[in-house]
Amino acid sequence: MHSDLIGKIEKARRYAEEPERIKFSGLTAHFNGGNSEHEIELKDGHWSCTCSFSHNWGTCAHIMAMQRILAPMLTKEALQADTELHLSDEPVTVG
């Protein structure tokens, strides 16, 4: 194997062990939920999901699961739920 490629493979392994090096600015994913498939999107630090719960509450189990999975690779803004709950003035965070 070419030595340049070997070096890149080793570097990729090191990077993969440090997910905090990566910060997503946007992504689209398909989430196979309990009842149907949903499309989840992260755009400019804000989440959306095609499930009805997300439309009503600003967050959902699908978004919260993605926040947990991707936590080291998300900005602080993307880690907060975009919720309009009137129970508290504090943002809902996952952690």
VOVEX-464148 format. One line per 10 residues: for each residue y, x, z of N, C-alpha, C, CB. Coordinates in Angstrom, 3 decimals. Each point is the difference from the previous one (the first is absolute). Glycine has a CB too. Layout:
BEGIN
Y X Z Y X Z Y X Z Y X Z; ... $
! end
This chain:
BEGIN
-1.166 0.852 0.000 1.166 -0.852 0.000 1.238 0.905 0.000 -1.245 -1.878 1.230; 2.257 1.477 -1.912 1.233 0.776 -0.118 0.679 0.130 1.370 0.283 -0.789 -2.391; 0.188 1.970 2.735 0.563 0.244 1.334 1.235 -0.862 0.283 -0.873 2.334 -0.137; 1.682 -2.635 -0.884 1.163 -0.875 0.210 -0.431 -1.388 0.458 1.261 1.277 -1.749; -2.313 -1.791 1.133 -0.505 -1.325 0.364 -0.594 0.017 1.404 -0.459 -0.492 -2.419; -0.236 1.550 2.767 -0.572 0.121 1.350 1.114 -0.037 1.042 -1.939 1.350 -0.904; 3.034 -0.655 0.633 1.139 -0.009 0.911 0.587 -1.385 0.163 0.477 2.332 -0.650; -0.387 -3.076 -0.446 0.544 -1.368 0.059 -0.927 -0.931 0.777 1.148 0.379 -2.198; -2.447 -0.210 2.033 -0.971 -0.820 0.744 0.126 0.267 1.491 -1.574 0.023 -1.966; 1.713 1.241 2.350 0.159 0.344 1.412 1.303 -0.569 0.560 -1.337 2.093 -0.374 $
2.399 -2.023 -0.413 1.285 -0.545 0.428 -0.088 -1.520 0.162 1.193 1.889 -1.173; -1.866 -2.551 0.256 -0.187 -1.456 0.081 -0.759 -0.379 1.267 0.006 -0.142 -2.508; -1.005 0.911 2.869 -0.746 -0.271 1.239 0.913 0.108 1.218 -2.100 0.867 -1.076; 2.948 0.156 1.105 0.938 0.160 1.118 0.972 -1.178 0.052 -0.192 2.509 -0.179; 0.728 -2.883 -0.975 0.926 -1.129 -0.054 -0.667 -1.287 0.475 1.201 1.107 -1.896; -2.436 -1.322 1.507 -0.712 -1.224 0.372 -0.192 -0.100 1.512 -1.166 0.046 -2.213; 1.172 1.078 2.906 -0.135 0.011 1.455 1.334 -0.249 0.696 -1.916 1.576 -0.235; 2.994 -1.676 -0.535 1.327 -0.227 0.558 0.671 -1.181 -0.710 0.197 2.457 0.587; -0.695 -3.697 -0.353 0.546 -1.151 -0.720 1.475 -0.259 0.297 -2.271 -0.969 0.041; 2.777 1.505 1.070 1.413 -0.205 0.324 0.933 0.690 -0.994 -0.647 -0.184 2.396 $
0.117 1.029 -3.273 0.795 0.629 -1.058 0.425 -1.025 -1.059 -1.223 2.166 0.401; 0.511 -3.264 -0.461 0.208 -1.000 -1.046 0.759 -1.183 0.581 -2.112 0.720 -1.190; 3.117 -1.202 0.482 0.704 -1.218 0.387 0.057 -0.918 -1.215 1.381 1.235 1.756; -1.991 -2.399 -1.639 0.013 -0.973 -1.076 1.367 -0.661 -0.089 -2.464 -0.392 0.296; 2.985 0.298 -1.502 1.229 -0.758 -0.210 -0.322 -1.354 -0.617 1.302 2.137 -0.280; -2.484 -2.271 -0.260 -0.444 -1.261 -0.561 -1.463 0.067 -0.384 2.306 -0.440 -0.820; -2.943 -0.712 0.840 -1.390 -0.085 -0.444 -0.373 -1.459 -0.170 -0.583 2.158 1.173; -0.442 -2.384 -1.956 -0.586 -1.326 -0.170 -1.493 0.133 0.232 1.801 -0.731 -1.652; -2.357 -0.192 2.414 -1.428 0.044 0.298 -0.570 -1.411 -0.031 0.311 2.075 1.407; -1.577 -2.167 -1.689 -0.724 -1.266 0.052 -0.867 0.027 1.246 0.004 -0.261 -2.541 $
0.149 -0.747 3.366 -0.674 -0.083 1.287 -0.978 -1.158 -0.037 1.995 0.988 1.196; -3.266 -0.696 -0.994 -1.027 -1.028 0.005 -0.038 -0.611 1.398 -1.361 1.195 -1.807; 2.078 -2.287 1.993 0.074 -0.669 1.291 -1.221 -0.860 0.254 2.469 0.015 -0.171; -2.483 -0.686 1.310 -1.141 -0.833 0.370 -0.216 -1.180 -0.929 0.391 0.680 2.321; 0.695 -1.229 -2.885 -0.116 -1.176 -0.856 0.265 0.275 -1.467 0.669 -1.323 1.938; 0.167 2.298 -2.225 0.318 0.300 -1.391 0.637 1.383 -0.092 0.304 -2.459 -0.505; -0.029 2.876 -0.714 0.644 1.285 -0.219 1.519 -0.187 0.004 -1.996 0.822 -1.338; 2.678 0.118 1.947 1.453 -0.057 0.083 0.588 1.283 -0.569 -0.124 -1.498 2.031; 1.317 1.398 -2.582 0.694 1.182 -0.476 1.057 0.369 1.038 -0.418 -0.610 -2.447; 0.365 1.844 2.885 0.945 0.519 0.982 0.882 1.009 -0.711 -1.614 -0.363 1.941 $
2.905 0.304 -1.636 0.928 0.935 -0.626 0.917 0.606 1.057 -0.089 -1.310 -2.156; 0.327 2.603 2.018 1.003 0.703 0.784 1.053 0.462 -0.986 -1.669 0.744 1.803; 2.892 -1.199 -1.596 1.093 0.358 -0.909 1.256 0.241 0.827 -1.013 -1.359 -1.899; 1.575 2.528 1.761 1.222 0.367 0.726 -0.139 -0.225 1.508 1.326 -0.577 -2.041; -2.508 0.890 2.580 -0.220 -0.108 1.438 -0.323 -1.385 0.503 1.502 1.866 0.199; -1.617 -2.839 -1.088 -0.281 -1.381 0.400 -1.316 -0.474 -0.613 2.472 -0.461 0.191; -3.244 -0.232 0.614 -1.314 -0.497 -0.402 0.078 -1.440 -0.480 -1.065 1.551 1.637; 0.149 -1.894 -2.526 -0.219 -1.398 -0.362 -1.490 -0.190 -0.257 2.341 -0.219 -1.000; -2.786 -0.992 1.200 -1.397 -0.355 -0.241 -0.017 -1.397 -0.604 -0.839 1.463 1.926; -0.132 -1.710 -2.771 -0.077 -1.299 -0.657 -0.621 -1.086 0.874 -0.165 1.212 -2.139 $
-0.255 -0.890 3.352 -0.584 -1.041 0.860 1.104 -0.904 0.561 -1.920 1.545 0.600; 1.563 -2.770 -0.272 0.987 -0.970 0.483 0.548 0.373 1.375 -1.167 -1.761 -1.318; 0.369 2.390 2.159 0.471 0.391 1.329 1.170 0.978 -0.119 -2.320 -0.346 0.939; 2.209 1.293 -1.849 1.060 0.986 -0.200 1.298 -0.665 -0.453 -1.735 1.714 -0.572; 1.620 -2.703 -0.289 1.198 -0.700 -0.481 0.724 -0.709 1.140 -1.100 -0.305 -2.229; 0.346 -0.205 3.196 0.593 -0.729 1.116 0.484 0.903 1.139 -1.481 -1.885 -0.603; 0.775 2.990 0.846 0.259 0.828 1.170 0.563 1.381 -0.321 -1.816 -1.225 1.095; 1.794 1.643 -2.328 0.530 1.316 -0.364 -0.978 1.137 0.175 2.182 -0.852 0.624; -3.342 0.569 -0.084 -1.071 0.980 0.140 -1.313 -0.757 0.059 1.511 1.653 1.210; -2.603 -0.930 -1.244 -1.322 -0.634 0.052 -1.038 1.057 0.370 0.680 -1.735 -1.737 $
-1.906 1.301 1.912 -1.077 0.925 0.344 -0.209 1.041 -1.089 -1.086 -1.804 1.332; 1.296 1.429 -2.584 -0.199 0.930 -1.114 1.030 1.127 0.046 -0.944 -1.871 -1.394; 2.193 1.507 1.621 1.075 0.995 0.099 -0.216 0.878 1.227 1.604 -1.568 -1.160; -1.928 0.943 2.295 -0.200 0.777 1.219 -1.178 0.965 -0.123 0.961 -1.896 1.304; -2.006 1.477 -2.009 -1.134 0.910 -0.228 0.428 1.189 -0.856 -1.600 -1.938 0.175; 2.375 1.676 -1.215 0.481 1.094 -0.852 0.909 0.942 0.789 -0.157 -1.501 -2.014; 0.977 0.966 2.894 0.869 0.839 0.820 -0.826 0.907 0.907 1.775 -1.774 -0.069; -2.852 1.253 0.605 -0.870 0.819 0.857 -0.711 1.084 -0.816 -0.330 -1.973 1.533; -0.176 1.604 -2.679 -0.740 0.950 -0.840 0.909 1.126 -0.486 -1.538 -1.849 -0.717; 2.738 1.494 0.294 0.903 0.964 -0.630 1.050 0.570 0.952 -0.360 -1.219 -2.114 $
0.265 0.922 3.403 1.051 0.355 0.965 0.565 1.413 -0.149 -1.098 -1.568 1.526; 0.276 2.600 -1.642 0.598 1.339 -0.087 0.785 0.232 -1.290 -1.866 0.814 1.406; 1.687 -1.694 -2.378 0.623 0.199 -1.306 1.104 -1.010 -0.290 -2.150 0.933 -0.789; 2.576 -1.664 1.799 1.047 -0.996 -0.190 1.281 0.419 0.695 -1.735 -1.778 -0.179; 2.846 1.349 -0.383 1.289 0.215 0.650 0.073 -0.899 1.231 1.115 0.609 -2.213; -0.178 -0.325 3.100 0.177 -0.847 1.187 0.282 -1.440 -0.402 0.861 1.976 1.285; -0.075 -2.149 -2.325 0.331 -1.346 -0.479 -1.252 -0.741 -0.459 2.270 0.815 -0.690; -3.150 -0.132 -0.027 -1.217 -0.635 -0.513 -1.016 -0.265 1.097 0.388 1.129 -2.170; -0.256 -0.463 3.302 -0.899 -0.254 1.129 0.390 -1.243 0.781 -0.410 2.435 0.146; 1.624 -2.893 -0.324 0.448 -1.200 0.697 -0.317 -1.223 -0.843 1.828 1.294 1.154 $
-2.232 -2.351 -0.484 -0.282 -1.248 -0.697 1.311 -0.672 -0.378 -2.178 -0.267 1.250; 2.248 -0.282 -2.442 1.175 -0.754 -0.454 -0.133 -1.437 0.484 0.280 1.490 -2.046; -0.134 -1.670 3.326 -0.224 -1.324 0.563 1.306 -0.638 0.443 -2.272 0.718 0.729; 2.316 -1.998 -0.792 1.170 -0.743 0.461 -0.356 -0.833 1.222 0.908 -0.068 -2.343; -1.828 0.585 3.151 -0.378 -0.705 1.217 1.216 -0.130 0.906 -2.367 0.861 -0.175; 2.555 -2.010 0.750 1.142 -0.229 0.874 -0.388 0.165 1.469 0.967 -1.560 -1.709; -2.108 2.158 1.957 -0.463 0.191 1.366 0.709 1.184 0.658 -2.225 -0.972 -0.636; 2.695 1.912 -0.176 0.606 1.208 0.532 0.951 0.577 -1.028 -2.023 0.454 1.421; 3.037 0.259 -0.966 0.893 0.691 -0.908 -0.544 1.357 -0.394 1.905 -1.205 1.018; -2.958 1.648 -0.333 -0.586 1.303 -0.288 -0.918 -0.107 -1.215 0.141 0.643 2.443 $
-0.144 0.400 -3.313 -0.909 -0.028 -1.144 -1.444 0.104 0.455 1.769 1.029 -1.429; -2.653 -1.659 0.714 -1.427 0.072 0.284 -0.513 1.266 -0.651 -0.258 -2.536 0.133; -0.418 3.369 0.640 -0.541 1.242 -0.551 -1.509 0.013 0.148 2.129 1.217 0.547; -2.755 -0.409 -1.376 -1.447 0.154 0.024 -0.297 1.352 0.619 -0.327 -1.477 -2.053; -0.619 1.527 2.923 -0.310 1.314 0.572 -0.947 -0.025 1.100 2.134 0.669 -0.641 $
! end
